[in-house]
Amino acid sequence: MNRPNFLIFCADQMQAACLGCNGHPVVRTPNIDALAGRGVNFHRGYCNNPVCMPSRASMITGKTPRQHGLLTNGNALSADVPTVTQALVDSGYRTHAAGKLHLQPFGGWRGEALHSAEAHKRWLSGELKSLPSPYYGYQSADFGGHGVKMATGQHRLWLREHYPESLANFGKAYAEHGQAFRLVIPEEHHYNHWIADRSIDFIEGAGASPFFLFCSFPDPHFPFAACRPYSEMYDPDRVELPEDWLDRTDAMGMLATVRASSPGNRAPEEAEMRQIIAQTWGMITHVDHNIGRVIEALGRRGLADNTVVMFIADHGEYLGGHGLLRKGIWPYEELWRVPFIAAAPGRAPSVCQTPVSLLDLAPTFLDYAGIDLMVLDMRGPAPVMRLGLAGQSLRPYIEGDLSAPHLPLVMEYDEDFHDGALCRLRGLIDGDWKIVMYAGESAGALFHLGDDPLERRNLWEVPETQEQKARLLARLVERLAATDRFDGARVSGA
């Protein structure tokens, strides 16, 4: 295989369990399942931060949020942080994005947020008609899709010109119906369809240079609303609720206190919960359908034999697990595990149980592209020094070496949006073990996921696990040090 193309599908706020290839008995995902059937399905793929913007910045930079500096939603990734997309461009690749990017804020309270190239108000007023070029290493972009709440970006401009009646239905539906409803627009007007169309346009116009295409769908992010036929595809009365959706116990007392003050994170009553899950499943099947359309276009162009195709999500969704909804402070698998599938031409299908993370994307792309930027060289040129990749290439796994070693995964969460003190979570996933600590709390959470997959038993104070806890805490400190920020260019010896 020559230097391959990359086609990266990204969903937003999607639980890993909601795929047929991951064992879900109801959700229909034939195209994603087919991708898994010719590639490697990382059953234990994780995000490193369970919030959109920090996670997406980590995907494109290969850095932890502490390294790239985008710690929470509502900030912007600095243009000074090197990106894997720019490294690919410098190596001769053509880069393009279609759909949701979320590397700058959609809106904000302070003046600097109003300078965001993704700010909804600037698109709404007509001030913006395209993203700047390049945009974090993307040479071009078809920007659009902030989910069901609003049509934005170039998708909004397209609707306003061609289908104004559908444009009016986005915000109106959310205002009238809340968090679970049916979106009354034709499938062909939906942002998922538009994003797939723009991705197909790019593939059909691709030249001789290898390309990197990021096809990013805003679904199945809250609000939970599909359009027909997907909104009618799953009967709420036949939805099987999560085994622990009535469980209101938490691993730590602090988490129980936060639950009491966070109504938006509480799973609702049964009837509404069933509607939420049914609409979420419909949104996922809608995304799957459009993934199939783009993959078909790749085949029509004869590019399938030289393209690495991946399906990921920026983070998960509680979706009723542990009695919770959406995303938040709780360190449970429903939120941190994400769908993670990679297929390269000519490779046998496999299932990998090694924990991997979104930090591994950048080194994987660079490895396949033959770009040697994976070593932190303090004496080298600034772009090499500053990249500071925190993950590992997944190429050995993709090519069949499922026994390849992998470093433990770092978990980070920094949030000041909710009431109360700033939340700072730091954690580690090492094999079947997960350990999590919160700033200001003397106790933490310790789970053995092999014995306790629903994370109902916190082993932090159990005498038999103290030696294991000490080992994990020491490893956590080591990994935090190894993945911390060091991007100042040395200009002299002293």
N, C-alpha and C positions, 0 to 999 in steps of 0.2 A: 504494500500500500504506500503510495506517495504521501507527501504531506497532506493529511486529510482535511476535508471540510469539517466544520462543527455545526450541528443543528441542535440547539438547546431549547427544550420546552420547559417552561416554568409555570407552575400553578401558584396561587396565593392562598395561604392559610388552609392547607389541605392535610388531613390526617392520613398517615401512611396506610392504615388498615382498610381504607375505603377503595381498594382495588381488587378486582377478581384475582389477579396474579399473586396478591398477598393474602388470599384465602377468604375474601368477603363473599358470602353466598348470594348476595342480591345485586349489588351495584354492577352495572354493565359497563365494562371498560375494555372492549375487544381490541382496540388499537394499541392501547398501552400494554395490554396483556401480550399482544403479538410482539411488541418491542422487547418485553421481558423474555419472550420465548426464543429470541435470537441474540440475546445479550446476557449481561449479568444483572441480577436483581439483588441489590444490596438491601436485605431485609432490615438491617439495622443502620440505616442512613439517618443522620441527625443534622439539624441546624446547630449553630453555635450561639445564636441569640434568637429568641422566639418572637422577634418584632421585625416588621417589614424592612425598614430602612437600614438598620445595622446589619441585618442578615444579607440583604442585597449588596451592600457595600463590601461585605466580606467575600461574596461570590466573585465580584469583579476585580478585587484587589489581592485576594489570597491572604488577607490580614485579619486578625481579630479586631473587634470594635475598639479595644484599647489601642491597637496599633494604628488603625486608619482614622480614629477620632470621631466617627459617627456613632454615638452611643445610644441615641434614642430617636424615635420618630420626631419629625418637626425640625430637624437640622439638615445640613447639606454636607455631602462628601466634598472635602477640599479638592480643588483642581490640582493641588500640588502632590496628591497621593498617586503614585504610579498605578496603572491598571493593566490587567492582562490583555485587554482589548488593544490598548496602545502598543504593547509589546508585540502583539500579533501583526498590527499594522506595520510597525517598523520592520517586521520580518517578511512583509510582502502579502499579508492577508487583506482581504476586503471584509469590513465589519459592518453589520447592520442590526438594528433592533426594531422589533414590532410589538406594540402593546404597552404594558405597564413597565416603567423603569423604577420610579420612586427613589431616585438618588438625590433629589432635592424636594422640598416640601410642596404639597398641594396648596397649602394656605398657611396663614400664621397670624400671630398677634403683633409681632414686632416688625419694624421697617425692613430689616434685612431679609425676612421671609418673602417680602413682596418683590424681591429681585430674583426669586427662583424662576428658572426656566420652565418648571412644571406647575407653577402657581395657577390655580384654576381661574382666579379673577383676571389674570392677564390674558388667558385664552378667551374667557367670557367676553371681555371688552373688545377683543379683536386686535389687541396689541401684539400678540404672538400668533404666528401661523405655522411655525416649525421650531424644532429645537435647534440650538446652535450646532454648528459642525466644525470640528468634531465635538462629540459630547462624551466625555470620559472614555475616549478611545473608539467610540462608535462614529464611523465616518458619515453615516446617515441613519435616520430613524423615522418610523411611522409611529408617532406617539399617540396613545389613546387608551382609555380604559381605566377608570378608577372604581370599577364595580358598579353595583346597582344604584348607588346613591345619586350618581350624576354621570352624564356623558361629558367627557373632557378631551382636550387636545385635538388632534386632527380627526379623530373619530367624530367629535362633536361638530367640527366644521363640515364634515362630509354629510352628517345627518341634517344639519341646518340647511344645506344646499339641496339635498335630494329628498329627505324624508322628515320634514319638520314635525309631522304629527307623532312620529316615534320619539323624537328628541324631547318633546313635552312630557312623555310618559315616564321618563327616568326619575327625576326628583319628585314628581307628583305622586308616583306610586309609593315611594319610601315615606313621604310625608303623611300619606293617608293610611298606610297599612302597617308600619313598624318593621319589625325584624324578620318576619316570614310571610311571604305573599307570592303571587304569580305575576310575573312581569308581562304586561300585555303589549308586546311588540312582535313583529314577524321575526323569525329566526335569522333571516338574511340581513336584518338591520342591527342585530346584536353585536356588541364589541367583540365577542369571541369569533364570530364569522368574519368581521372586518379585519381582525388581527391575522387570522388564517389567510384571508385574501391577500393582504399586504405581504405576508411571508411568501406566499406562492408567487406573487409578482417579482419579489426579489430573486427567488430561485430560478424562475423562468428567464430572468435577465442577467443571471450570473455569467461572468466572463471566464477567462482562463485562469485567473488567480484563485487560489483556495480562499474559502470564505468562512466567516464565523457569523452565524445567524442566531440571535436570541429572540425566541418567539414566546412572549410572556402574557399569559392570560390572567385577568384580575379575579377570576372565580377559583374556588367556591367561597371567597371571603364574605363575611357578614356585610350587608343584610343577605338573608337566605332567600333568594328568589330566582327561579329559572323561568325561561320563556317556553311556550309550546314548541314541540311536543314534550319537552323534558319536564315541564312543570306538572304534567299529568302522568308521568311514567311510573311513579312509585306511590302506592296507596299508603297514606299516613296510618291508616288503621292496621296495616300489616307490617309496619316498621317494628323491628326488634330493637328495643331500647338497650343501651349499654348495661351490662351486668351490674355496674356500680353507680348507676345514675341517681339512685336514691341515697347514696352514701355521702353523708355530710361531714364525716370525720376527716381530719387533716393530720399530716405527718408531724406537724409542730404546732404548738399553741399560737404562735405568731400568725401562722397561716389561717387559723380559725378566726382570729381577730380581724384579719383583712377581709375574709369572706363576709363577715357581718357588715362591713362597710362598703362592699362592692356589689350592689344589686345587679349590675350589668354582667357579672360573671356567674351568677347563680342560674343553674338550669331551671327553666320555667316548669309550670304544671304540665302534666302528661300530654294533653291535647296539643298544646303549642310545641312541646318538644318533638312530638311526632311530625308536625308540619315542618319544623326546622330541619329535621333529618331527611325527610322526603324531598324537600327542595334542595338541600345540599347534594344529595345523591343525583338529582336531576342536573344540577350545575356541573357535577363531575362528568356525567355522561355527555353533556354538551361539549365540554372541553375535549373529552376523548374523541368525539366525532370530528372535531376540527383538527386535532392532531393527525387523525387518519387522512384528512384532506391534504395536509402539508406533506406528509410522508409519501402519498401518492404522487404529488408533484415532483418530489425528489426522484422517484423512480422513473417518471416520464422523461425527465431530463437526462437519465442515465447516470445519475450522480450517487446512487445508493451504495455502489461498491467502493466509494472513496469518501464516505462521510461517517463520522462518529456522531451518533444520535443519543441524546440523553433526555430523561424526564425527571424533574426535581420539583420541589416546592420550597418557598423561602422559610416556612415554618408550618407547624401543625395547627390543630384546633381541638379544644377539649370535647366539643360536640356531645355534651352530656356526661362524659366520663368524670367520675369523682363528684358528680353533682355540679359540674362547672360548664361554662360556655365561653366561647371565643378564646382569648389569650390573656395571660396574666402572670402573676408571681409564683404560681404553683409549679413545681419542677417535674410534672408527670409526663410520661411517655407520649400521651396523646398530643401534647403540644410540641415536644422536642423532636420526636421521630417524624421523618418526612419520607414521601415516596422518593426513591433514588434508583434509577435504572439507567444502564449505559450499554449501548450496543455498538460494536465495531465490526466492519465487514470480515467475514471468514472466521469468526470466533464462535466456539461452541457455547450454547446457553448454559447458564449455571446460576445457582443461588448462593450468595455470600452472607455468612452470619457474622463476619468481622465488623465491629462498629467503625463506620467511616463518617465523614462530615462534609459540609459545604466548603470548608476550608481546603479540601482536597481537589476542588474543581480547577483552580488556577494552575497548580503544578501539573495536573493531568493534561490540560490544554497545552501548556508549554512543552511538556514531555513529547506529546504526539507531534507538535509542530517543530521539534528539534531546536528549541530555544533554550540555551543554557543560562537561565537566570535564577536557578534554584539555590544557589549558594550565597550566603551573606558574606560579601567580601568588603571589609572595611577599608581596603586600600584601592579598591577598584573604582570605576566611574560611578557617578551618583545613581544612575538608574538601576545598576546592578545592586549597589549597596542598599538602596532604599526599598527594594521590592520586599525583602524580609518575609518570604512565604512561611506561613504557619502550619500548612498541611503537608500531605505527601501525595505523590502521583499514584493514581489508581490503575495505571496501565498494567501492572502485573496481574491484578485481579481481573481486569477486563480481558486479558489474554490468557486467563485460565489458571493462574497461580493463586488459588484461594488460601494457601497457607502463608502467604507473604505477611511479614510482621507489620503492625501498625501502632503508632503511638496513641496513648489515651487521648480522649477528646476533651477539650476545654469548653465549659459552659459559662456564658456571661449574660447578665441581665441588669441593666441600669435604667431605672424608671422614676421620673418625678411627676408623672401626669396625674396620678391618683392622689387622694388625700393622705396626709400623714408624712412620715419621714421618707427621704430618698431611699429607694430600694436598690441594694447592690448585692446581686447573687453571683457567687463563683462556685463552679462545680467541675466534676470530672466523671467521665464514663470510661471505665477500664474493664474490658471483658463484660462479665455479668454484673459488675459492681457499679453503682452510682452513688456519689457522695456530693452533697450540696451544703454550702454555708451562706448565711446572709450577714451583711455587716450589722453590727450592733447586737447580734444574737449569739449567746454562748453555746447553744445547742444547734445541731444541724440535722440533716436527714441522710440516712444511709440505707440503701436498698440493695438486695440481691435479686436482680431481675429474673434470673433463672428459676429461683424458688418462689418468687413473689411478683409475677408479671403485672398484677394490678396495683402494686406499690401500696399495700395496706399495712405493712409492718415495718416501722422505722426501727432499725437496728442500732441506732446511735449509742444508746446506753446499755445494750446487751453485753454482758461480760465476755461472752465467747467471741465477740467481733472486735474487741478493742485493739488487738494486734493488727487486724486487717484495716481498721479505721486509721490507725497511726500510719500504716504503709500508704494508704490512699491520700491522706493529708499531706504527707511528705511528697508524694508524686504530684499532687495538685500544685504545691508551692513551686516545684521544679518546672512544671509545664507553664505556670503563670510567668515565671522568670524568663523561660525560653521564648515565650510569645509576647513579650512586652515591647514597648515602643523603643526604637533606636533608629531614628531616621535623620538625625542631624548630620550633614556632610562635614567630615573633618577637613579643616583647611590648613592645619599645621600640626606639628607634633606636640605642642604644648601651648 
